[in-house]
Amino acid sequence: MSKPFYILSLDGGGSLGVYTLGVLAGIERTLGRPLHEAFDLAYGVSTGSIIATMIALGDEVEPTIADRYFELAPDVLGPLLARNKTNALERHSERIYGDRTFEDFKLDVGILVTHEEYDRPMVFKRTINPSGGGPDCFLSGQGLKISDAIMASCAAHPFLRQKRIATSQISERTALDGGFTANNPALFAIADATGPLGIPPEDIRILSVGTGSYPESRKWTRRIIAGIRPLKTYMTLSRTSSNTVDTLRGLFFPDVRTLRINDSFTERAYETDFMEHDPRKLRVIFQLGRESFEKAEAEVREFFGDVGA
């Protein structure tokens, strides 16, 4: 076998991305190097796109990305109105990314977005191989501000506002959260690697990290919001989408070595949802991610193979 081609695939899930960070912090510590040095391609959707892009810029999970995320999540998901959530996310995105574009990434990246008018996926890529073909949903991110791609991938309407986005290759269009297409971007990442990038399936190793599954929140404020907006339905569809993609991956790409980390937690102490903004609860979920890593540590070490080399 040739040198393994490592892919990082990160699910959407609002503030529950702190679980993802808990898992990744353990992996980064075990590998002993920043994650952008361990992967060849990173895919993210919604909150996963925020984490994937910071990794691809060379930031370490702990403390840099985690500290930023623990500031971002309460500010974005605390306000009631969609415009206030959107404005908060925009402020944090501008602060984190500034004017940096896809050309600033240290590894190849795919950010999944939904085209609202045509109900189709759009994947903004750092690298487009013109001779490799591939689905027409793969779009060049050349010149695209990372902050604009983040706002598009996280536009979970009606909780956040839609995003108008354009590049030098496409006219302006309305974008929605990539989770409306697939809350787990693993299939798009594999299609990219085996198609345009020309990587044999047997050479691919994909680390797919979810945001965990938790009991429904019983807080009266959450129940009021759920009655006004389709919060429970959105959460159910997001989890189902992630699990369906993982099932299809196993059916259609059995030769692609995959390590999926995404545990379920049934204790009532862990009840929450993707709009969680209590810093104390977010710290608890982050710790659950650490525990999931610890359960999978032996698999992680075998998965990478070069740990300690």
GIKAFEN-V579509 format. One record per residue. PSI is psi in degrees with one decimal (none if undefined). D_CENTER is the distance of its C-alpha to the mean C-alpha in Angstrom with 2 decimals. Layout:
# GIKAFEN-V579509
PSI;D_CENTER, PSI;D_CENTER
This chain:
# GIKAFEN-V579509
143.0;28.89, 175.5;27.59, 130.4;25.28, 144.0;21.99, 110.6;19.11, 129.4;16.03, 136.4;12.53, 123.1;9.32, 122.4;6.77, 123.7;3.64, 165.0;4.22, 170.2;4.88, 25.0;7.96, -139.9;9.47, -11.8;11.24, -0.7;10.68, -14.0;7.81, -29.7;11.13, -47.6;11.48, -44.8;8.60, -36.8;10.47, -42.1;13.68, -49.0;12.99, -31.9;12.01, -41.0;15.01, -40.1;17.25, -44.0;16.24, -42.3;16.76, -39.5;20.04, -42.0;21.17, -26.9;20.64, 22.8;22.39, 158.8;20.56, 147.9;17.50, -23.8;14.53, -18.5;14.83, -12.8;18.20, -13.8;17.10, 154.7;14.85, -20.7;15.93, 137.1;12.80, 128.4;9.09, 141.1;6.75, 153.4;3.38, 133.5;4.01, -122.5;5.52, -30.1;4.99, -28.2;1.54, -33.7;4.13, -47.6;6.59, -44.9;6.32, -41.0;6.20, -36.5;8.94, -37.9;10.91, -44.4;11.09, -20.9;12.20, -6.3;14.75, 4.4;16.25, 146.6;15.54, 147.2;15.98, -47.4;13.79, 123.2;17.02, -12.1;18.56, -60.6;17.05, -42.9;13.33, -44.8;14.19, -43.5;17.16, -40.8;15.47, -38.0;12.92, -17.8;15.96, -41.2;17.71, -49.6;15.12, -49.8;14.25, -37.4;17.98, -39.6;18.94, -43.1;16.51, -5.1;16.84, -45.3;20.43, 152.3;22.25, -40.9;23.44, 144.2;23.56, -40.1;20.79, -35.4;22.31, -38.1;22.24, -47.2;18.59, -43.5;17.88, -38.2;20.38, -43.4;18.91, -39.2;15.41, -41.9;17.35, -46.4;19.46, -39.6;16.76, -43.1;15.02, -37.5;18.51, -40.2;19.32, -46.0;16.40, -23.4;16.40, -133.1;19.93, 12.4;21.08, 146.0;19.06, -178.7;18.07, -23.7;16.28, -15.2;19.45, -6.4;18.64, 146.8;15.82, -7.2;17.26, 166.7;15.56, 146.2;14.52, 146.2;11.23, 123.5;9.96, 118.2;8.28, 129.6;8.71, 156.3;11.12, 128.6;13.99, 110.8;17.55, -45.7;19.42, -37.8;22.94, -0.6;22.60, 48.2;19.96, 155.8;18.34, 150.2;15.02, 131.7;14.66, 112.2;12.68, 123.9;13.43, 148.2;14.32, -39.8;16.03, 124.8;18.46, 122.7;20.23, 102.7;22.98, -22.5;25.75, -5.9;27.79, -3.1;25.17, -145.0;24.82, 166.1;21.77, 148.7;20.55, -3.6;21.37, -11.8;17.90, 117.0;16.95, 143.3;17.91, 132.7;18.81, 15.3;17.10, 123.7;20.38, -6.8;21.41, 130.0;18.41, 134.7;17.57, -38.8;14.05, -36.3;14.52, -40.9;15.44, -38.5;12.41, -45.7;10.26, -35.8;12.89, -47.7;12.77, -22.4;9.16, 7.7;9.62, 70.5;13.19, 73.2;13.42, 135.0;17.16, 8.1;19.48, -34.0;17.69, 160.7;16.78, 153.5;18.69, 163.0;18.06, 128.2;17.68, 128.2;20.32, 144.7;19.19, 153.9;21.33, -178.4;21.69, -17.7;24.84, -21.9;24.28, 148.0;23.47, 166.1;25.22, 136.7;23.71, 163.3;21.88, 129.4;20.12, 147.9;16.37, 168.0;14.48, 133.1;11.02, -19.7;9.31, -20.5;9.29, -23.4;13.03, -56.2;12.93, 116.7;10.70, -10.3;8.21, 113.8;7.70, 12.1;7.70, -41.5;10.08, -38.5;13.18, -39.5;12.45, -42.3;11.83, -42.3;15.06, -37.8;16.90, -48.2;16.25, -43.8;17.44, -20.7;20.40, -96.2;21.36, -36.8;21.30, -15.0;20.72, 32.4;23.37, 126.9;22.17, 138.6;24.14, -37.5;22.19, -14.1;24.09, -7.8;22.85, 137.6;19.12, 120.3;17.37, 124.0;13.76, 113.2;12.02, 120.7;9.62, 126.6;8.34, -164.1;8.18, 10.4;9.02, 164.7;12.69, 135.0;15.38, 159.0;18.07, 150.1;21.39, 137.4;21.59, 137.2;22.56, 7.6;26.32, 137.7;26.61, -33.4;28.93, -38.7;26.90, -38.4;23.86, -35.1;26.32, -46.6;27.80, -42.3;24.51, -29.9;23.71, -27.3;27.19, -39.7;26.72, 157.7;23.27, 55.9;21.58, -49.5;19.35, -42.5;20.28, -42.8;19.96, -44.2;16.49, -43.7;15.39, -46.1;17.37, -38.2;16.06, -46.6;12.37, -42.3;13.41, -41.6;15.77, -46.2;13.46, -45.6;11.22, -35.9;14.57, -45.1;16.25, -42.2;13.95, -37.1;14.45, -45.9;18.15, -36.4;18.48, -45.7;16.96, -33.2;19.69, -44.2;22.29, -22.2;21.81, 60.5;20.70, -19.9;22.69, -6.1;23.40, 115.6;19.85, 121.6;19.55, 135.9;16.44, 112.7;15.64, 125.3;13.55, 112.6;13.22, 83.9;12.86, 159.8;16.15, 142.7;18.02, 118.1;20.14, -13.4;23.21, 139.6;25.18, -23.9;25.87, -19.4;25.26, 12.6;21.50, 136.8;21.52, -174.3;18.85, 178.9;16.36, -6.4;13.21, 12.2;15.71, 131.0;16.92, 8.9;18.27, 115.4;20.92, -35.0;20.37, -42.7;22.33, -37.0;20.26, -36.5;16.99, -37.4;18.81, -43.7;19.81, -37.4;16.33, -42.8;15.36, -34.0;18.51, -36.5;17.64, -41.2;14.66, -42.2;17.37, -36.5;19.64, -39.8;17.34, -45.2;17.17, -37.8;20.94, -33.7;21.51, 7.1;19.69, -42.9;21.04, -40.9;23.74, -38.9;21.44, -45.0;19.14, -42.1;22.35, -35.0;23.63, -45.4;20.43, -34.3;20.61, -30.7;24.37, 13.4;25.06, 126.8;24.46, -2.7;27.53, none;28.74
